[in-house]
Amino acid sequence: MNPRKLKRMAADILNVGETKVWVDPTQMVKAAEAMTRDDVRGLIGQRIIKKRRDSQHSRGSARILKAKKALGRKSGKGKRTGTKKARSKPREQWINRVRALRMSLREMKKEGTIKGNYRQYYSQIKGNNFRGRKHLEQVVKGESK
């Protein structure tokens, strides 16, 4: 059989493209004798015809990019898609801020920085009175003096 026809038939059986089919050059005479699809299947079984491995896509540049992003690069305005609120949800930001403030308030209470105003500060945190932990600390220190 014509080598082109053989490759086409093998490609169809192996479910790959013709370029992915490898025929053993030393066994070419035996391969040329094949006439039917069954014969080609037999050659595949004897490992005279094989499927070439897929060439893998290089990950080198992806690793470099990941390392740069870990350092905080590649995050400028041109790289951003989606609104500010889509990139970080305001509700989640608020939850994180409140949790941090409540935790620092508890620590201050344990240290003894707050004298009797714990509940008042707690409700002020809930009412979004403080910008962050530093702001809370400033307010507490200002009242303790």
Secondary structure, DSSP 8 states (H G I E B T S, - for coil): --HHHHHHHHHHHHTS-GGGEEE-GGGHHHHHT--SHHHHHHHHHTTSEEE--------HHHHHHHHHHHTT-S-SGGG--S-HHHHS-HHHHHHHHHHHHHHHHHHHHHHT-S-S-HHHHHHHHHTT--SSHHHHHHHHHHHH-
